[in-house]
Amino acid sequence: MVHRKQKKISLFLLILIGFLNLVVSTHSIPSENKNINRNNNMLTSLGIILDIKSWIGKSIHWSITMAISDFYALNHSYKTRIVVHTRDSKGDAIKALSAVDDLLNNVKVKAIIGPETHLQSKLLSLFTNKAKVPIFSFAGRSSMEYPYLFQIKEEESTMAKSIASLVELYKWRNVIFIHEDTDDGREILPYLAESFQDKGIRISYRSAISSSATLDDITKELHKLMTFNTTIVIVHMSPSLASSLFLEAKRLRMVTEEYGWILTEKTVDLFRSTKFEVMESLEGALGFRSHFPASRRLHNLTARWKNIFYRRYPTSITQEMPLPSIWAYDTIWALAESVEKVGVPHINGGTLLLHEVLKIRFKGISGEFELSERKVRSNGYEIVNVIDYGEKRVGYWTPSEGIRTLESVINSEHRYFSPKGWELQTTPSKTLKIGVLKIKNFKYFMDVDHNAETNVTTAKGFSVDVFNTCIRALPYKVPYIFIAFENVTYDDLVRKVYNKEIDAVVGDSTILANRSVYADFTATYTDLGIGTLVRIKKRDMWFFLKPFDLGLWLTAIASLILTVFVVWAIECMNQESERSLAQQFGTIFWFILLTIFFAQREKLSSNLSRFVLFIWLLVVLILITSYTATLTSLLTVEQFELASKRGIVGFHGGSFMRGGTVSNIHFEGHQKRDYYSYEHYAQALSEDGGADAIVDEIPYIKMFLSRYSGDYALVSSEPITSGFGFVSTPPLHPLQFLAK
């Protein structure tokens, strides 16, 4: 039963193709070169299948005609000529297949160029392999399985790798892929997914838009895109459909510095649009265009195209020659050269022509042209950027080197292109509310100002600088506003986070265990712990003599002189010397003196003098060790000596520091006094200020020392606190409320 159904379907398709064949033959475009045989040239029929009414179809057909004319004008002595037989597919896949059947069976063409519309390679190969006729398709994909099918376009895998390199360069990790809902539009998707996977990049959302989509359909799809966090959009569709997409995206304010738009080669011709409003909607977008090396021939061909073709069609989409037209021009030259080498009588089999085409190599309009792998050779891509209603080349990508150079890219707001790639989607009512504490003193961490007229709060200081740096480093945008609070503590702000009155707190808030029960803290961004700040005692110029008292210094000097005299006497008795006694004594004195630094070089002749020297070295070692230890003690302890009596210890007024915290660092019994500014700290530690030390968190002490570094020092610290952190959303199950 199933077999009968398959036979019926096959019979129906044959009848349909036969009928369409008759229709296409009736409406085929006659060739002007049909009777070129007056010079006894051997004619070879070439089939052309294009959507003649489309922009690309018209341009390719013109390019083919121009290529044939140019080739034989240069090679007028050749004995072969190509005759073109054109069929209009009207953009329909079934009509294109019917045209292939007609050209092969009725016209008996020896090669076919086209179609430019997407057809599955397997369908085309069913005709070409049987007839052994090469077909040069602008949409099909070549493979060894279909030896007569040639791919006259860039590899989809090459395009995918170039896009992945750009996305990786900007460190984006998520993208949106929006494409035309056709086989051609979907063909790149598996290659794109593979290239992204290799680089750890994810396609967050794939959007398919129909070729016949209305403006409402496009608007609906863009609204859906706006609900996603990802703001990097890759567009892969025809320029005509893309123009409607970008105009609507501009209206919806999606063409901004937050978004990054990347156009594939299929879409990039839109960058050369003749419509001002389209170019305006593309400001800041990036695109990939096949790179063709600059040459005089390329310049002349594109100039002729503009003078002739664009003049005929002033309402065309772009002002530049489409890339498939350049590929088509070189393909005709390759085919014409191969036909001449094979000769018309030998073409009938098709195999010889195929082998000759595979061997052909020459420098064409597109660069080094060859079809040895049944596809055109890629020269890589130019990376172009739309700036001031025109495009600018900003870099290159090649298969061997990746992105070679990339100049500064400008976005739609004429700033350097740096979309974060991800945006925290919030409505105006959901913008993050960041609480900040307005204090009168200690403003170097947080200096908050609230304008009552505009109801706008601004903040600056070290903590705000850290916060802004972290926000800019995020791969997405976080909308937020500052809300100022006065006459409260950070404990109160943590309560507000817990009660969901605000979303977070930015400031010099200390990470404490009781606070962490009700709110999450970021990692600390300052030093940990609490320290003691004191005033440095002034030292006189003879401070280095204080490790030893006067008696010890005199004893050491006397020992030095005695040792010199004893060694000199022993050495004088054991050997004769031509030097005077004064010279000998001076030598021995210098020798003994150098032993203090263990730098002596002279040798003693007597064992007795060596023994005396050994005793002296022991004395020197003991003296040096004792001196070093005592001096170190004086420098670290005595100069910072706190009053032995139970004096006054100051602390950070208005903070959690009062009470037990001071006792924890061994100031039990001292009087405690609060101070409310760095100026008060300096005044309190002055000679008549009254405070023996200030106890505070190390970040505050270091900030104080950055302003008063000359006369004060941090002498001790204890890791009692965990430093400063920002407060964010609390956990769901608190254990107890904050200590009041």
PAGUSE-588009 format. One line per 8 residues: number of its first residue (from 1); their letters; for each residue x, y, z of C-alpha. Coordinates in steps of 0.1 Angstrom, whole numbers, plus 5000, padded with zeros to 4 digits. Example, Ala and Ser with C-alpha at 12.3 -4.5 7.8 and 13.67 -1.06 7.14 Angstrom:
residues 2
1 = AS = 5123/4955/5078 ~ 5137/4989/5071
end
This chain:
residues 740
1 = MVHRKQKK = 5000/5000/5000 ~ 5028/5024/5010 ~ 5047/5015/4978 ~ 5017/5024/4956 ~ 5014/5057/4974 ~ 5050/5065/4967 ~ 5045/5056/4930 ~ 5015/5080/4928
9 = ISLFLLIL = 5035/5108/4944 ~ 5064/5103/4921 ~ 5041/5102/4891 ~ 5024/5135/4903 ~ 5058/5152/4907 ~ 5069/5141/4871 ~ 5036/5155/4857 ~ 5040/5187/4877
17 = IGFLNLVV = 5076/5192/4865 ~ 5066/5185/4829 ~ 5038/5211/4831 ~ 5061/5237/4847 ~ 5087/5228/4821 ~ 5062/5238/4794 ~ 5054/5271/4813 ~ 5090/5280/4818
25 = STHSIPSE = 5099/5272/4782 ~ 5071/5295/4771 ~ 5083/5324/4793 ~ 5120/5319/4790 ~ 5141/5349/4782 ~ 5156/5346/4747 ~ 5193/5348/4744 ~ 5208/5375/4722
33 = NKNINRNN = 5239/5353/4716 ~ 5218/5324/4701 ~ 5231/5329/4665 ~ 5268/5336/4672 ~ 5284/5313/4646 ~ 5292/5336/4617 ~ 5329/5334/4625 ~ 5328/5296/4625
41 = NMLTSLGI = 5330/5296/4663 ~ 5319/5264/4680 ~ 5290/5272/4703 ~ 5285/5259/4738 ~ 5251/5263/4755 ~ 5251/5276/4790 ~ 5219/5276/4811 ~ 5212/5305/4835
49 = ILDIKSWI = 5185/5301/4862 ~ 5178/5333/4881 ~ 5149/5352/4897 ~ 5152/5379/4871 ~ 5130/5404/4889 ~ 5150/5403/4921 ~ 5178/5426/4928 ~ 5204/5399/4931
57 = GKSIHWSI = 5191/5381/4900 ~ 5193/5412/4879 ~ 5228/5420/4891 ~ 5241/5384/4885 ~ 5226/5383/4850 ~ 5242/5416/4841 ~ 5275/5404/4855 ~ 5274/5372/4834
65 = TMAISDFY = 5266/5391/4803 ~ 5295/5415/4810 ~ 5319/5386/4818 ~ 5312/5369/4784 ~ 5317/5401/4765 ~ 5349/5409/4783 ~ 5363/5374/4780 ~ 5359/5371/4743
73 = ALNHSYKT = 5369/5407/4737 ~ 5403/5398/4753 ~ 5404/5363/4737 ~ 5389/5370/4703 ~ 5411/5343/4687 ~ 5394/5315/4707 ~ 5374/5290/4686 ~ 5347/5285/4711
81 = RIVVHTRD = 5319/5307/4723 ~ 5294/5304/4751 ~ 5257/5309/4743 ~ 5234/5318/4772 ~ 5199/5303/4777 ~ 5182/5321/4806 ~ 5152/5309/4826 ~ 5133/5330/4851
89 = SKGDAIKA = 5126/5310/4883 ~ 5105/5338/4898 ~ 5121/5329/4931 ~ 5102/5296/4932 ~ 5121/5264/4941 ~ 5098/5241/4920 ~ 5101/5264/4889 ~ 5139/5264/4894
97 = LSAVDDLL = 5140/5226/4894 ~ 5117/5225/4863 ~ 5141/5250/4846 ~ 5170/5227/4853 ~ 5151/5198/4838 ~ 5142/5218/4807 ~ 5178/5231/4801 ~ 5193/5196/4805
105 = NNVKVKAI = 5168/5176/4784 ~ 5155/5201/4759 ~ 5182/5227/4754 ~ 5210/5202/4761 ~ 5232/5228/4779 ~ 5267/5218/4789 ~ 5267/5237/4822 ~ 5242/5257/4844
113 = IGPETHLQ = 5248/5287/4865 ~ 5222/5293/4893 ~ 5199/5293/4909 ~ 5206/5320/4935 ~ 5176/5308/4956 ~ 5182/5280/4981 ~ 5177/5245/4968 ~ 5187/5214/4986
121 = SKLLSLFT = 5219/5200/4972 ~ 5204/5165/4969 ~ 5176/5178/4946 ~ 5201/5196/4922 ~ 5224/5165/4922 ~ 5195/5143/4910 ~ 5196/5161/4877 ~ 5233/5170/4873
129 = NKAKVPIF = 5248/5137/4883 ~ 5226/5118/4858 ~ 5233/5143/4830 ~ 5269/5147/4840 ~ 5266/5185/4836 ~ 5283/5209/4860 ~ 5260/5233/4879 ~ 5274/5264/4896
137 = SFAGRSSM = 5249/5273/4923 ~ 5248/5304/4944 ~ 5228/5287/4971 ~ 5236/5250/4970 ~ 5263/5233/4991 ~ 5290/5212/4974 ~ 5303/5179/4986 ~ 5322/5149/4972
145 = EYPYLFQI = 5289/5130/4971 ~ 5278/5154/4943 ~ 5308/5159/4920 ~ 5290/5180/4894 ~ 5277/5206/4920 ~ 5298/5237/4925 ~ 5293/5261/4954 ~ 5297/5298/4943
153 = KEEESTMA = 5295/5313/4977 ~ 5314/5315/5010 ~ 5312/5284/5033 ~ 5286/5288/5060 ~ 5312/5273/5084 ~ 5337/5300/5076 ~ 5311/5327/5082 ~ 5302/5311/5115
161 = KSIASLVE = 5339/5310/5127 ~ 5344/5346/5119 ~ 5314/5357/5139 ~ 5324/5335/5168 ~ 5359/5352/5168 ~ 5343/5386/5170 ~ 5320/5376/5198 ~ 5349/5360/5217
169 = LYKWRNVI = 5370/5391/5212 ~ 5345/5413/5230 ~ 5341/5386/5257 ~ 5303/5382/5251 ~ 5290/5349/5263 ~ 5254/5350/5251 ~ 5239/5361/5218 ~ 5205/5361/5200
177 = FIHEDTDD = 5204/5347/5165 ~ 5176/5362/5143 ~ 5172/5348/5108 ~ 5149/5345/5078 ~ 5126/5315/5081 ~ 5139/5298/5050 ~ 5162/5268/5043 ~ 5189/5293/5033
185 = GREILPYL = 5184/5312/5065 ~ 5186/5281/5087 ~ 5217/5266/5069 ~ 5242/5285/5089 ~ 5227/5276/5123 ~ 5245/5242/5130 ~ 5279/5257/5120 ~ 5272/5287/5142
193 = AESFQDKG = 5262/5265/5172 ~ 5294/5244/5168 ~ 5317/5275/5165 ~ 5301/5291/5196 ~ 5303/5259/5216 ~ 5340/5256/5209 ~ 5344/5291/5225 ~ 5320/5287/5254
201 = IRISYRSA = 5293/5310/5238 ~ 5256/5303/5240 ~ 5227/5312/5217 ~ 5202/5324/5242 ~ 5173/5327/5218 ~ 5168/5319/5181 ~ 5142/5340/5162 ~ 5128/5330/5128
209 = ISSSATLD = 5110/5357/5108 ~ 5091/5348/5077 ~ 5101/5363/5044 ~ 5065/5376/5040 ~ 5063/5389/5076 ~ 5043/5421/5081 ~ 5054/5450/5102 ~ 5032/5438/5130
217 = DITKELHK = 5050/5404/5129 ~ 5084/5420/5131 ~ 5073/5443/5160 ~ 5059/5414/5179 ~ 5092/5395/5175 ~ 5113/5425/5186 ~ 5092/5430/5217 ~ 5099/5394/5225
225 = LMTFNTTI = 5137/5400/5221 ~ 5135/5430/5245 ~ 5123/5406/5272 ~ 5156/5388/5271 ~ 5187/5398/5290 ~ 5210/5392/5260 ~ 5217/5423/5239 ~ 5240/5410/5212
233 = VIVHMSPS = 5219/5402/5181 ~ 5232/5384/5150 ~ 5211/5391/5119 ~ 5210/5366/5090 ~ 5184/5375/5064 ~ 5179/5392/5031 ~ 5186/5430/5030 ~ 5150/5438/5021
241 = LASSLFLE = 5136/5420/5052 ~ 5165/5433/5074 ~ 5156/5470/5064 ~ 5122/5466/5079 ~ 5136/5449/5110 ~ 5161/5477/5117 ~ 5136/5505/5111 ~ 5113/5490/5137
249 = AKRLRMVT = 5142/5483/5160 ~ 5152/5520/5158 ~ 5116/5530/5166 ~ 5117/5507/5197 ~ 5150/5522/5209 ~ 5169/5490/5204 ~ 5196/5507/5183 ~ 5215/5521/5214
257 = EEYGWILT = 5248/5516/5231 ~ 5234/5488/5251 ~ 5228/5467/5220 ~ 5253/5451/5196 ~ 5240/5443/5161 ~ 5261/5420/5139 ~ 5251/5414/5103 ~ 5263/5383/5083
265 = EKTVDLFR = 5274/5384/5047 ~ 5239/5376/5036 ~ 5226/5408/5052 ~ 5256/5432/5051 ~ 5247/5447/5017 ~ 5221/5467/5037 ~ 5251/5489/5048 ~ 5250/5504/5013
273 = STKFEVME = 5214/5513/5013 ~ 5203/5543/4994 ~ 5176/5552/5020 ~ 5187/5576/5047 ~ 5163/5563/5073 ~ 5177/5528/5069 ~ 5213/5539/5073 ~ 5202/5559/5103
281 = SLEGALGF = 5188/5528/5119 ~ 5221/5509/5113 ~ 5244/5534/5131 ~ 5269/5514/5152 ~ 5262/5480/5136 ~ 5289/5456/5126 ~ 5289/5434/5096 ~ 5310/5409/5077
289 = RSHFPASR = 5317/5413/5040 ~ 5338/5389/5018 ~ 5372/5405/5012 ~ 5383/5410/4976 ~ 5418/5423/4971 ~ 5418/5458/4956 ~ 5427/5458/4919 ~ 5423/5479/4888
297 = RLHNLTAR = 5400/5453/4872 ~ 5377/5452/4903 ~ 5376/5490/4904 ~ 5367/5492/4867 ~ 5340/5465/4869 ~ 5323/5481/4898 ~ 5325/5515/4882 ~ 5308/5501/4850
305 = WKNIFYRR = 5282/5485/4872 ~ 5273/5518/4889 ~ 5273/5537/4856 ~ 5251/5512/4837 ~ 5232/5490/4861 ~ 5224/5514/4889 ~ 5213/5540/4864 ~ 5187/5516/4851
313 = YPTSITQE = 5174/5507/4886 ~ 5177/5539/4907 ~ 5153/5524/4933 ~ 5176/5495/4940 ~ 5184/5485/4976 ~ 5221/5493/4976 ~ 5245/5514/4956 ~ 5273/5488/4953
321 = MPLPSIWA = 5277/5457/4932 ~ 5265/5426/4951 ~ 5291/5400/4960 ~ 5274/5371/4941 ~ 5278/5392/4909 ~ 5316/5393/4914 ~ 5317/5356/4920 ~ 5296/5351/4888
329 = YDTIWALA = 5319/5372/4867 ~ 5349/5350/4877 ~ 5329/5318/4873 ~ 5321/5327/4836 ~ 5358/5333/4829 ~ 5367/5300/4845 ~ 5340/5282/4825 ~ 5349/5299/4792
337 = ESVEKVGV = 5385/5290/4796 ~ 5377/5254/4804 ~ 5354/5251/4774 ~ 5382/5264/4751 ~ 5407/5239/4765 ~ 5383/5209/4762 ~ 5368/5219/4728 ~ 5331/5216/4719
345 = PHINGGTL = 5332/5181/4704 ~ 5346/5166/4736 ~ 5322/5184/4760 ~ 5293/5160/4753 ~ 5304/5136/4779 ~ 5307/5163/4806 ~ 5335/5146/4825 ~ 5363/5163/4806
353 = LLHEVLKI = 5347/5197/4813 ~ 5344/5188/4849 ~ 5380/5179/4853 ~ 5391/5210/4834 ~ 5371/5233/4857 ~ 5386/5216/4887 ~ 5421/5224/4874 ~ 5415/5260/4865
361 = RFKGISGE = 5434/5287/4885 ~ 5438/5323/4877 ~ 5438/5358/4892 ~ 5403/5371/4888 ~ 5382/5400/4900 ~ 5377/5383/4934 ~ 5414/5375/4938 ~ 5430/5341/4934
369 = FELSERKV = 5402/5321/4918 ~ 5400/5283/4918 ~ 5373/5256/4921 ~ 5396/5226/4930 ~ 5374/5218/4960 ~ 5341/5225/4941 ~ 5337/5258/4959 ~ 5352/5293/4957
377 = RSNGYEIV = 5383/5301/4976 ~ 5378/5324/5006 ~ 5399/5355/5011 ~ 5384/5360/5045 ~ 5361/5388/5056 ~ 5362/5425/5061 ~ 5347/5437/5094 ~ 5327/5469/5086
385 = NVIDYGEK = 5311/5494/5110 ~ 5283/5519/5101 ~ 5294/5554/5111 ~ 5278/5587/5101 ~ 5254/5570/5075 ~ 5282/5552/5058 ~ 5303/5521/5063 ~ 5340/5520/5075
393 = RVGYWTPS = 5363/5490/5074 ~ 5376/5484/5109 ~ 5393/5450/5106 ~ 5399/5417/5089 ~ 5393/5381/5096 ~ 5411/5353/5078 ~ 5407/5315/5082 ~ 5444/5311/5091
401 = EGIRTLES = 5449/5341/5114 ~ 5415/5349/5128 ~ 5409/5387/5135 ~ 5442/5403/5124 ~ 5434/5439/5132 ~ 5404/5457/5147 ~ 5403/5494/5149 ~ 5381/5513/5173
409 = VINSEHRY = 5344/5506/5166 ~ 5319/5534/5171 ~ 5284/5527/5184 ~ 5251/5544/5176 ~ 5258/5572/5200 ~ 5292/5580/5185 ~ 5311/5564/5215 ~ 5335/5535/5215
417 = FSPKGWEL = 5316/5503/5208 ~ 5315/5482/5240 ~ 5281/5467/5246 ~ 5281/5445/5277 ~ 5261/5419/5259 ~ 5237/5413/5288 ~ 5213/5436/5305 ~ 5193/5432/5336
425 = QTTPSKTL = 5158/5435/5324 ~ 5138/5458/5348 ~ 5109/5481/5345 ~ 5111/5517/5359 ~ 5093/5504/5390 ~ 5118/5476/5394 ~ 5150/5497/5391 ~ 5173/5487/5420
433 = KIGVLKIK = 5170/5510/5450 ~ 5205/5514/5466 ~ 5205/5528/5501 ~ 5234/5551/5510 ~ 5241/5566/5544 ~ 5245/5604/5546 ~ 5270/5613/5573 ~ 5286/5645/5584
441 = NFKYFMDV = 5321/5633/5589 ~ 5345/5605/5577 ~ 5334/5614/5542 ~ 5363/5599/5523 ~ 5345/5566/5520 ~ 5310/5579/5514 ~ 5301/5615/5506 ~ 5263/5617/5499
449 = DHNAETNV = 5244/5647/5487 ~ 5206/5649/5482 ~ 5190/5676/5461 ~ 5156/5682/5475 ~ 5144/5702/5444 ~ 5152/5675/5419 ~ 5149/5646/5444 ~ 5182/5632/5431
457 = TTAKGFSV = 5208/5616/5453 ~ 5245/5616/5443 ~ 5273/5598/5461 ~ 5311/5598/5458 ~ 5340/5585/5477 ~ 5362/5554/5478 ~ 5332/5530/5484 ~ 5313/5545/5455
465 = DVFNTCIR = 5343/5542/5433 ~ 5346/5505/5441 ~ 5309/5500/5434 ~ 5310/5518/5401 ~ 5341/5498/5390 ~ 5323/5466/5398 ~ 5291/5477/5380 ~ 5311/5486/5348
473 = ALPYKVPY = 5329/5452/5349 ~ 5296/5433/5348 ~ 5287/5418/5314 ~ 5253/5434/5316 ~ 5236/5467/5326 ~ 5222/5472/5361 ~ 5197/5501/5364 ~ 5198/5517/5399
481 = IFIAFENV = 5192/5548/5419 ~ 5207/5560/5451 ~ 5184/5567/5481 ~ 5199/5588/5509 ~ 5192/5581/5546 ~ 5201/5604/5575 ~ 5203/5600/5613 ~ 5204/5562/5610
489 = TYDDLVRK = 5230/5534/5613 ~ 5240/5507/5589 ~ 5221/5483/5612 ~ 5190/5503/5603 ~ 5198/5500/5566 ~ 5203/5463/5569 ~ 5168/5461/5584 ~ 5154/5480/5554
497 = VYNKEIDA = 5170/5455/5531 ~ 5155/5427/5551 ~ 5121/5444/5550 ~ 5125/5449/5512 ~ 5122/5487/5515 ~ 5155/5489/5495 ~ 5174/5463/5474 ~ 5210/5469/5485
505 = VVGDSTIL = 5233/5491/5506 ~ 5265/5507/5493 ~ 5290/5522/5517 ~ 5315/5516/5544 ~ 5293/5489/5561 ~ 5313/5464/5582 ~ 5306/5427/5576 ~ 5294/5414/5610
513 = ANRSVYAD = 5279/5381/5620 ~ 5247/5395/5633 ~ 5241/5415/5601 ~ 5248/5385/5579 ~ 5219/5366/5594 ~ 5195/5390/5577 ~ 5214/5402/5546 ~ 5240/5389/5522
521 = FTATYTDL = 5273/5407/5519 ~ 5296/5409/5489 ~ 5332/5399/5493 ~ 5352/5424/5514 ~ 5369/5452/5495 ~ 5391/5465/5523 ~ 5416/5452/5549 ~ 5402/5431/5578
529 = GIGTLVRI = 5403/5439/5615 ~ 5407/5466/5641 ~ 5439/5485/5648 ~ 5455/5509/5672 ~ 5466/5544/5661 ~ 5492/5563/5681 ~ 5514/5594/5677 ~ 5550/5586/5669
537 = KKRDMWFF = 5574/5598/5697 ~ 5601/5623/5685 ~ 5637/5610/5686 ~ 5669/5630/5689 ~ 5699/5625/5667 ~ 5718/5603/5693 ~ 5689/5578/5695 ~ 5711/5551/5679
545 = LKPFDLGL = 5734/5551/5710 ~ 5705/5543/5735 ~ 5707/5505/5732 ~ 5738/5506/5754 ~ 5745/5528/5784 ~ 5777/5548/5788 ~ 5795/5521/5808 ~ 5789/5494/5783
553 = WLTAIASL = 5800/5517/5754 ~ 5833/5524/5773 ~ 5838/5488/5781 ~ 5834/5478/5745 ~ 5858/5505/5733 ~ 5884/5494/5760 ~ 5880/5458/5749 ~ 5887/5468/5713
561 = ILTVFVVW = 5919/5487/5723 ~ 5931/5459/5746 ~ 5925/5433/5719 ~ 5945/5454/5694 ~ 5974/5458/5718 ~ 5975/5421/5728 ~ 5974/5409/5692 ~ 6000/5435/5681
569 = AIECMNQE = 6023/5424/5709 ~ 6021/5387/5701 ~ 6026/5393/5663 ~ 6056/5416/5670 ~ 6073/5389/5691 ~ 6068/5361/5666 ~ 6080/5378/5634 ~ 6103/5405/5623
577 = SERSLAQQ = 6089/5433/5600 ~ 6105/5460/5581 ~ 6076/5484/5590 ~ 6078/5507/5620 ~ 6060/5499/5652 ~ 6034/5526/5645 ~ 6026/5511/5611 ~ 6023/5476/5626
585 = FGTIFWFI = 6000/5488/5654 ~ 5979/5507/5628 ~ 5976/5475/5607 ~ 5965/5454/5636 ~ 5940/5481/5648 ~ 5925/5482/5613 ~ 5924/5444/5612 ~ 5906/5441/5646
593 = LLTIFFAQ = 5882/5469/5637 ~ 5871/5451/5605 ~ 5862/5420/5626 ~ 5832/5440/5638 ~ 5819/5437/5603 ~ 5835/5403/5597 ~ 5854/5418/5568 ~ 5890/5411/5578
601 = REKLSSNL = 5914/5399/5552 ~ 5949/5399/5569 ~ 5962/5366/5582 ~ 5977/5362/5617 ~ 6009/5342/5621 ~ 6006/5332/5657 ~ 5981/5306/5671 ~ 5980/5327/5703
609 = SRFVLFIW = 5969/5358/5685 ~ 5943/5338/5666 ~ 5929/5326/5700 ~ 5927/5362/5712 ~ 5910/5371/5680 ~ 5885/5343/5685 ~ 5876/5356/5720 ~ 5871/5391/5705
617 = LLVVLILI = 5848/5377/5678 ~ 5826/5361/5704 ~ 5824/5394/5722 ~ 5816/5412/5689 ~ 5788/5387/5681 ~ 5772/5391/5716 ~ 5774/5429/5713 ~ 5759/5431/5678
625 = TSYTATLT = 5731/5407/5687 ~ 5723/5426/5719 ~ 5724/5459/5702 ~ 5701/5448/5673 ~ 5675/5434/5697 ~ 5675/5464/5719 ~ 5673/5489/5691 ~ 5644/5469/5675
633 = SLLTVEQF = 5626/5470/5708 ~ 5631/5507/5711 ~ 5618/5513/5676 ~ 5587/5492/5679 ~ 5577/5494/5715 ~ 5592/5524/5733 ~ 5585/5549/5707 ~ 5548/5539/5707
641 = ELASKRGI = 5545/5533/5744 ~ 5511/5540/5757 ~ 5506/5556/5791 ~ 5513/5531/5818 ~ 5484/5545/5838 ~ 5448/5538/5828 ~ 5446/5566/5802 ~ 5421/5576/5775
649 = VGFHGGSF = 5414/5554/5744 ~ 5394/5570/5716 ~ 5372/5552/5691 ~ 5350/5559/5661 ~ 5320/5577/5673 ~ 5285/5566/5662 ~ 5297/5531/5652 ~ 5296/5496/5667
657 = MRGGTVSN = 5331/5501/5681 ~ 5321/5512/5716 ~ 5322/5488/5745 ~ 5332/5452/5741 ~ 5352/5457/5709 ~ 5377/5480/5726 ~ 5381/5455/5755 ~ 5388/5428/5730
665 = IHFEGHQK = 5421/5444/5722 ~ 5434/5446/5757 ~ 5424/5481/5768 ~ 5403/5470/5798 ~ 5401/5497/5824 ~ 5409/5526/5801 ~ 5386/5555/5798 ~ 5368/5556/5764
673 = RDYYSYEH = 5360/5586/5744 ~ 5343/5589/5710 ~ 5356/5611/5681 ~ 5337/5619/5650 ~ 5362/5630/5624 ~ 5398/5626/5612 ~ 5406/5661/5625 ~ 5394/5651/5659
681 = YAQALSED = 5417/5620/5658 ~ 5447/5642/5650 ~ 5438/5667/5677 ~ 5432/5640/5703 ~ 5466/5624/5697 ~ 5485/5657/5699 ~ 5507/5664/5730 ~ 5479/5682/5748
689 = GGADAIVD = 5450/5663/5732 ~ 5444/5639/5760 ~ 5441/5605/5741 ~ 5468/5579/5744 ~ 5456/5559/5714 ~ 5427/5556/5689 ~ 5411/5523/5682 ~ 5393/5520/5649
697 = EIPYIKMF = 5388/5497/5619 ~ 5419/5494/5598 ~ 5404/5509/5566 ~ 5396/5541/5586 ~ 5431/5542/5601 ~ 5447/5538/5567 ~ 5426/5565/5553 ~ 5437/5587/5582
705 = LSRYSGDY = 5474/5579/5576 ~ 5470/5588/5540 ~ 5463/5624/5552 ~ 5485/5625/5584 ~ 5512/5600/5577 ~ 5542/5619/5591 ~ 5534/5619/5628 ~ 5512/5588/5634
713 = ALVSSEPI = 5514/5550/5629 ~ 5493/5518/5631 ~ 5511/5498/5659 ~ 5489/5468/5663 ~ 5459/5451/5648 ~ 5435/5422/5656 ~ 5413/5403/5630 ~ 5381/5409/5648
721 = TSGFGFVS = 5360/5423/5619 ~ 5358/5411/5583 ~ 5362/5445/5565 ~ 5337/5465/5544 ~ 5312/5449/5520 ~ 5281/5459/5502 ~ 5247/5447/5514 ~ 5223/5428/5491
729 = TPPLHPLQ = 5191/5408/5493 ~ 5188/5389/5526 ~ 5184/5351/5531 ~ 5149/5337/5534 ~ 5149/5323/5570 ~ 5165/5347/5596 ~ 5174/5334/5630 ~ 5172/5365/5651
737 = FLAK = 5168/5402/5646 ~ 5197/5426/5645 ~ 5212/5437/5678 ~ 5200/5471/5686
end
